[in-house]
Amino acid sequence: MRIDHPLIGKKARKTVSFSFNNNVYKGMEGDTIGVALWANGVKILRHSEKNNEPRGMYCGIGQCYECRIYRQDIGLVKACTTLIQEGEEYYSYHD
């Protein structure tokens, strides 16, 4: 599920392991959480507070809050703008 840019080409990047909702995934160094999860087939990041509807990345540039998830050591983060880090644990946000 990765797209390689034809002008930039492929750059060798280190593989990073992280977890989301207690499932272990691998991403590439420099990926945001949202990109890494999308590449692993994970599209639903949380459910809406009002109607419990699935939510994922919407704007992809940090302007909305649809992709907010929880990282234990710092709290809520936006999956579309937060870089993955080796061994980090992320969880769906529940109000």
CNS distance restraints for C-alpha pairs under 8 A (distance, minus, plus):
assign (resid   1 and name CA) (resid  38 and name CA) 7.34 0.50 0.50
assign (resid   1 and name CA) (resid  39 and name CA) 4.73 0.50 0.50
assign (resid   1 and name CA) (resid  40 and name CA) 7.19 0.50 0.50
assign (resid   1 and name CA) (resid  41 and name CA) 7.46 0.50 0.50
assign (resid   2 and name CA) (resid  39 and name CA) 5.87 0.50 0.50
assign (resid   4 and name CA) (resid   8 and name CA) 7.80 0.50 0.50
assign (resid   4 and name CA) (resid   9 and name CA) 6.31 0.50 0.50
assign (resid   4 and name CA) (resid  10 and name CA) 6.39 0.50 0.50
assign (resid   5 and name CA) (resid   9 and name CA) 5.65 0.50 0.50
assign (resid   5 and name CA) (resid  10 and name CA) 7.65 0.50 0.50
assign (resid  13 and name CA) (resid  28 and name CA) 6.08 0.50 0.50
assign (resid  13 and name CA) (resid  29 and name CA) 5.79 0.50 0.50
assign (resid  14 and name CA) (resid  28 and name CA) 5.85 0.50 0.50
assign (resid  14 and name CA) (resid  29 and name CA) 5.32 0.50 0.50
assign (resid  15 and name CA) (resid  26 and name CA) 6.46 0.50 0.50
assign (resid  15 and name CA) (resid  27 and name CA) 5.77 0.50 0.50
assign (resid  15 and name CA) (resid  28 and name CA) 4.70 0.50 0.50
assign (resid  15 and name CA) (resid  29 and name CA) 6.01 0.50 0.50
assign (resid  16 and name CA) (resid  26 and name CA) 5.47 0.50 0.50
assign (resid  16 and name CA) (resid  27 and name CA) 5.15 0.50 0.50
assign (resid  16 and name CA) (resid  28 and name CA) 5.59 0.50 0.50
assign (resid  16 and name CA) (resid  29 and name CA) 5.94 0.50 0.50
assign (resid  16 and name CA) (resid  84 and name CA) 7.56 0.50 0.50
assign (resid  16 and name CA) (resid  85 and name CA) 6.78 0.50 0.50
assign (resid  16 and name CA) (resid  86 and name CA) 5.21 0.50 0.50
assign (resid  16 and name CA) (resid  87 and name CA) 7.80 0.50 0.50
assign (resid  17 and name CA) (resid  24 and name CA) 6.85 0.50 0.50
assign (resid  17 and name CA) (resid  25 and name CA) 5.73 0.50 0.50
assign (resid  17 and name CA) (resid  26 and name CA) 4.47 0.50 0.50
assign (resid  17 and name CA) (resid  27 and name CA) 6.38 0.50 0.50
assign (resid  17 and name CA) (resid  85 and name CA) 7.67 0.50 0.50
assign (resid  17 and name CA) (resid  86 and name CA) 5.35 0.50 0.50
assign (resid  17 and name CA) (resid  87 and name CA) 5.79 0.50 0.50
assign (resid  17 and name CA) (resid  88 and name CA) 7.92 0.50 0.50
assign (resid  18 and name CA) (resid  24 and name CA) 5.71 0.50 0.50
assign (resid  18 and name CA) (resid  25 and name CA) 5.51 0.50 0.50
assign (resid  18 and name CA) (resid  26 and name CA) 6.29 0.50 0.50
assign (resid  18 and name CA) (resid  27 and name CA) 7.70 0.50 0.50
assign (resid  18 and name CA) (resid  84 and name CA) 7.22 0.50 0.50
assign (resid  18 and name CA) (resid  85 and name CA) 6.89 0.50 0.50
assign (resid  18 and name CA) (resid  86 and name CA) 5.80 0.50 0.50
assign (resid  18 and name CA) (resid  87 and name CA) 4.78 0.50 0.50
assign (resid  18 and name CA) (resid  88 and name CA) 5.14 0.50 0.50
assign (resid  18 and name CA) (resid  89 and name CA) 6.08 0.50 0.50
assign (resid  18 and name CA) (resid  90 and name CA) 7.93 0.50 0.50
assign (resid  19 and name CA) (resid  23 and name CA) 5.19 0.50 0.50
assign (resid  19 and name CA) (resid  24 and name CA) 4.25 0.50 0.50
assign (resid  19 and name CA) (resid  25 and name CA) 5.73 0.50 0.50
assign (resid  19 and name CA) (resid  87 and name CA) 7.16 0.50 0.50
assign (resid  19 and name CA) (resid  88 and name CA) 6.41 0.50 0.50
assign (resid  19 and name CA) (resid  89 and name CA) 4.80 0.50 0.50
assign (resid  19 and name CA) (resid  90 and name CA) 6.01 0.50 0.50
assign (resid  20 and name CA) (resid  24 and name CA) 6.60 0.50 0.50
assign (resid  20 and name CA) (resid  25 and name CA) 7.46 0.50 0.50
assign (resid  20 and name CA) (resid  89 and name CA) 5.99 0.50 0.50
assign (resid  20 and name CA) (resid  90 and name CA) 4.65 0.50 0.50
assign (resid  20 and name CA) (resid  91 and name CA) 5.35 0.50 0.50
assign (resid  20 and name CA) (resid  92 and name CA) 7.67 0.50 0.50
assign (resid  21 and name CA) (resid  89 and name CA) 7.77 0.50 0.50
assign (resid  21 and name CA) (resid  90 and name CA) 6.37 0.50 0.50
assign (resid  21 and name CA) (resid  91 and name CA) 4.72 0.50 0.50
assign (resid  21 and name CA) (resid  92 and name CA) 6.56 0.50 0.50
assign (resid  22 and name CA) (resid  89 and name CA) 7.56 0.50 0.50
assign (resid  22 and name CA) (resid  91 and name CA) 7.70 0.50 0.50
assign (resid  25 and name CA) (resid  37 and name CA) 7.59 0.50 0.50
assign (resid  25 and name CA) (resid  40 and name CA) 7.08 0.50 0.50
assign (resid  26 and name CA) (resid  36 and name CA) 7.25 0.50 0.50
assign (resid  26 and name CA) (resid  40 and name CA) 7.71 0.50 0.50
assign (resid  27 and name CA) (resid  31 and name CA) 6.62 0.50 0.50
assign (resid  27 and name CA) (resid  36 and name CA) 4.90 0.50 0.50
assign (resid  27 and name CA) (resid  37 and name CA) 7.71 0.50 0.50
assign (resid  27 and name CA) (resid  39 and name CA) 7.75 0.50 0.50
assign (resid  27 and name CA) (resid  84 and name CA) 7.61 0.50 0.50
assign (resid  28 and name CA) (resid  36 and name CA) 7.14 0.50 0.50
assign (resid  29 and name CA) (resid  84 and name CA) 7.34 0.50 0.50
assign (resid  29 and name CA) (resid  85 and name CA) 7.84 0.50 0.50
assign (resid  30 and name CA) (resid  83 and name CA) 6.21 0.50 0.50
assign (resid  30 and name CA) (resid  84 and name CA) 7.19 0.50 0.50
assign (resid  31 and name CA) (resid  35 and name CA) 5.94 0.50 0.50
assign (resid  31 and name CA) (resid  36 and name CA) 5.86 0.50 0.50
assign (resid  31 and name CA) (resid  83 and name CA) 5.65 0.50 0.50
assign (resid  31 and name CA) (resid  84 and name CA) 6.15 0.50 0.50
assign (resid  32 and name CA) (resid  36 and name CA) 6.17 0.50 0.50
assign (resid  32 and name CA) (resid  79 and name CA) 6.49 0.50 0.50
assign (resid  32 and name CA) (resid  80 and name CA) 5.89 0.50 0.50
assign (resid  32 and name CA) (resid  81 and name CA) 5.83 0.50 0.50
assign (resid  32 and name CA) (resid  82 and name CA) 5.17 0.50 0.50
assign (resid  32 and name CA) (resid  83 and name CA) 4.00 0.50 0.50
assign (resid  32 and name CA) (resid  84 and name CA) 5.49 0.50 0.50
assign (resid  33 and name CA) (resid  37 and name CA) 6.05 0.50 0.50
assign (resid  33 and name CA) (resid  79 and name CA) 4.90 0.50 0.50
assign (resid  33 and name CA) (resid  80 and name CA) 6.40 0.50 0.50
assign (resid  33 and name CA) (resid  81 and name CA) 7.57 0.50 0.50
assign (resid  33 and name CA) (resid  82 and name CA) 6.03 0.50 0.50
assign (resid  33 and name CA) (resid  83 and name CA) 5.78 0.50 0.50
assign (resid  33 and name CA) (resid  84 and name CA) 5.17 0.50 0.50
assign (resid  34 and name CA) (resid  38 and name CA) 6.02 0.50 0.50
assign (resid  34 and name CA) (resid  57 and name CA) 6.96 0.50 0.50
assign (resid  34 and name CA) (resid  67 and name CA) 7.65 0.50 0.50
assign (resid  34 and name CA) (resid  79 and name CA) 4.63 0.50 0.50
assign (resid  34 and name CA) (resid  80 and name CA) 4.83 0.50 0.50
assign (resid  34 and name CA) (resid  81 and name CA) 7.75 0.50 0.50
assign (resid  35 and name CA) (resid  39 and name CA) 6.09 0.50 0.50
assign (resid  35 and name CA) (resid  80 and name CA) 6.96 0.50 0.50
assign (resid  36 and name CA) (resid  40 and name CA) 6.39 0.50 0.50
assign (resid  36 and name CA) (resid  84 and name CA) 7.74 0.50 0.50
assign (resid  37 and name CA) (resid  41 and name CA) 6.38 0.50 0.50
assign (resid  37 and name CA) (resid  42 and name CA) 5.04 0.50 0.50
assign (resid  37 and name CA) (resid  43 and name CA) 7.12 0.50 0.50
assign (resid  38 and name CA) (resid  42 and name CA) 5.08 0.50 0.50
assign (resid  38 and name CA) (resid  43 and name CA) 5.74 0.50 0.50
assign (resid  43 and name CA) (resid  56 and name CA) 5.65 0.50 0.50
assign (resid  43 and name CA) (resid  57 and name CA) 7.57 0.50 0.50
assign (resid  44 and name CA) (resid  54 and name CA) 5.88 0.50 0.50
assign (resid  44 and name CA) (resid  55 and name CA) 5.49 0.50 0.50
assign (resid  44 and name CA) (resid  56 and name CA) 4.77 0.50 0.50
assign (resid  45 and name CA) (resid  54 and name CA) 7.48 0.50 0.50
assign (resid  45 and name CA) (resid  55 and name CA) 5.89 0.50 0.50
assign (resid  45 and name CA) (resid  56 and name CA) 5.02 0.50 0.50
assign (resid  45 and name CA) (resid  57 and name CA) 7.72 0.50 0.50
assign (resid  45 and name CA) (resid  67 and name CA) 6.26 0.50 0.50
assign (resid  45 and name CA) (resid  68 and name CA) 7.60 0.50 0.50
assign (resid  45 and name CA) (resid  69 and name CA) 6.90 0.50 0.50
assign (resid  45 and name CA) (resid  92 and name CA) 5.74 0.50 0.50
assign (resid  45 and name CA) (resid  93 and name CA) 7.90 0.50 0.50
assign (resid  46 and name CA) (resid  54 and name CA) 6.04 0.50 0.50
assign (resid  46 and name CA) (resid  55 and name CA) 5.33 0.50 0.50
assign (resid  46 and name CA) (resid  56 and name CA) 6.82 0.50 0.50
assign (resid  46 and name CA) (resid  67 and name CA) 7.42 0.50 0.50
assign (resid  46 and name CA) (resid  68 and name CA) 7.68 0.50 0.50
assign (resid  46 and name CA) (resid  69 and name CA) 7.19 0.50 0.50
assign (resid  46 and name CA) (resid  92 and name CA) 4.92 0.50 0.50
assign (resid  46 and name CA) (resid  93 and name CA) 5.82 0.50 0.50
assign (resid  46 and name CA) (resid  94 and name CA) 7.30 0.50 0.50
assign (resid  47 and name CA) (resid  52 and name CA) 4.93 0.50 0.50
assign (resid  47 and name CA) (resid  53 and name CA) 5.01 0.50 0.50
assign (resid  47 and name CA) (resid  54 and name CA) 4.39 0.50 0.50
assign (resid  47 and name CA) (resid  55 and name CA) 5.39 0.50 0.50
assign (resid  47 and name CA) (resid  93 and name CA) 7.88 0.50 0.50
assign (resid  47 and name CA) (resid  94 and name CA) 7.55 0.50 0.50
assign (resid  48 and name CA) (resid  52 and name CA) 4.59 0.50 0.50
assign (resid  48 and name CA) (resid  53 and name CA) 5.02 0.50 0.50
assign (resid  48 and name CA) (resid  54 and name CA) 6.36 0.50 0.50
assign (resid  48 and name CA) (resid  55 and name CA) 6.54 0.50 0.50
assign (resid  49 and name CA) (resid  53 and name CA) 7.93 0.50 0.50
assign (resid  49 and name CA) (resid  94 and name CA) 7.52 0.50 0.50
assign (resid  49 and name CA) (resid  95 and name CA) 6.54 0.50 0.50
assign (resid  55 and name CA) (resid  66 and name CA) 6.23 0.50 0.50
assign (resid  55 and name CA) (resid  67 and name CA) 6.97 0.50 0.50
assign (resid  56 and name CA) (resid  66 and name CA) 6.28 0.50 0.50
assign (resid  56 and name CA) (resid  67 and name CA) 5.38 0.50 0.50
assign (resid  57 and name CA) (resid  66 and name CA) 6.22 0.50 0.50
assign (resid  57 and name CA) (resid  67 and name CA) 5.01 0.50 0.50
assign (resid  57 and name CA) (resid  79 and name CA) 7.72 0.50 0.50
assign (resid  57 and name CA) (resid  80 and name CA) 6.81 0.50 0.50
assign (resid  58 and name CA) (resid  64 and name CA) 7.43 0.50 0.50
assign (resid  58 and name CA) (resid  66 and name CA) 6.25 0.50 0.50
assign (resid  58 and name CA) (resid  67 and name CA) 7.12 0.50 0.50
assign (resid  59 and name CA) (resid  63 and name CA) 6.67 0.50 0.50
assign (resid  59 and name CA) (resid  64 and name CA) 6.45 0.50 0.50
assign (resid  60 and name CA) (resid  80 and name CA) 5.19 0.50 0.50
assign (resid  60 and name CA) (resid  81 and name CA) 7.61 0.50 0.50
assign (resid  61 and name CA) (resid  80 and name CA) 6.31 0.50 0.50
assign (resid  61 and name CA) (resid  81 and name CA) 6.64 0.50 0.50
assign (resid  62 and name CA) (resid  78 and name CA) 6.66 0.50 0.50
assign (resid  62 and name CA) (resid  80 and name CA) 6.22 0.50 0.50
assign (resid  62 and name CA) (resid  81 and name CA) 5.93 0.50 0.50
assign (resid  65 and name CA) (resid  78 and name CA) 6.81 0.50 0.50
assign (resid  67 and name CA) (resid  78 and name CA) 5.57 0.50 0.50
assign (resid  67 and name CA) (resid  79 and name CA) 5.43 0.50 0.50
assign (resid  67 and name CA) (resid  80 and name CA) 6.66 0.50 0.50
assign (resid  68 and name CA) (resid  76 and name CA) 6.25 0.50 0.50
assign (resid  68 and name CA) (resid  77 and name CA) 5.48 0.50 0.50
assign (resid  68 and name CA) (resid  78 and name CA) 4.47 0.50 0.50
assign (resid  68 and name CA) (resid  79 and name CA) 5.95 0.50 0.50
assign (resid  68 and name CA) (resid  92 and name CA) 7.84 0.50 0.50
assign (resid  68 and name CA) (resid  93 and name CA) 6.57 0.50 0.50
assign (resid  69 and name CA) (resid  76 and name CA) 5.57 0.50 0.50
assign (resid  69 and name CA) (resid  77 and name CA) 5.57 0.50 0.50
assign (resid  69 and name CA) (resid  78 and name CA) 6.32 0.50 0.50
assign (resid  69 and name CA) (resid  79 and name CA) 6.43 0.50 0.50
assign (resid  69 and name CA) (resid  90 and name CA) 6.80 0.50 0.50
assign (resid  69 and name CA) (resid  91 and name CA) 5.90 0.50 0.50
assign (resid  69 and name CA) (resid  92 and name CA) 5.06 0.50 0.50
assign (resid  69 and name CA) (resid  93 and name CA) 4.76 0.50 0.50
assign (resid  70 and name CA) (resid  74 and name CA) 7.98 0.50 0.50
assign (resid  70 and name CA) (resid  75 and name CA) 5.30 0.50 0.50
assign (resid  70 and name CA) (resid  76 and name CA) 4.51 0.50 0.50
assign (resid  70 and name CA) (resid  77 and name CA) 6.10 0.50 0.50
assign (resid  70 and name CA) (resid  90 and name CA) 5.61 0.50 0.50
assign (resid  70 and name CA) (resid  91 and name CA) 5.08 0.50 0.50
assign (resid  70 and name CA) (resid  92 and name CA) 6.12 0.50 0.50
assign (resid  70 and name CA) (resid  93 and name CA) 5.44 0.50 0.50
assign (resid  71 and name CA) (resid  75 and name CA) 5.05 0.50 0.50
assign (resid  71 and name CA) (resid  76 and name CA) 6.18 0.50 0.50
assign (resid  71 and name CA) (resid  77 and name CA) 6.88 0.50 0.50
assign (resid  71 and name CA) (resid  88 and name CA) 7.83 0.50 0.50
assign (resid  71 and name CA) (resid  89 and name CA) 6.33 0.50 0.50
assign (resid  71 and name CA) (resid  90 and name CA) 4.83 0.50 0.50
assign (resid  71 and name CA) (resid  91 and name CA) 6.55 0.50 0.50
assign (resid  72 and name CA) (resid  89 and name CA) 7.23 0.50 0.50
assign (resid  72 and name CA) (resid  90 and name CA) 7.19 0.50 0.50
assign (resid  76 and name CA) (resid  93 and name CA) 7.56 0.50 0.50
assign (resid  77 and name CA) (resid  82 and name CA) 6.75 0.50 0.50
assign (resid  78 and name CA) (resid  82 and name CA) 6.03 0.50 0.50
assign (resid  79 and name CA) (resid  83 and name CA) 7.96 0.50 0.50
assign (resid  84 and name CA) (resid  88 and name CA) 7.32 0.50 0.50
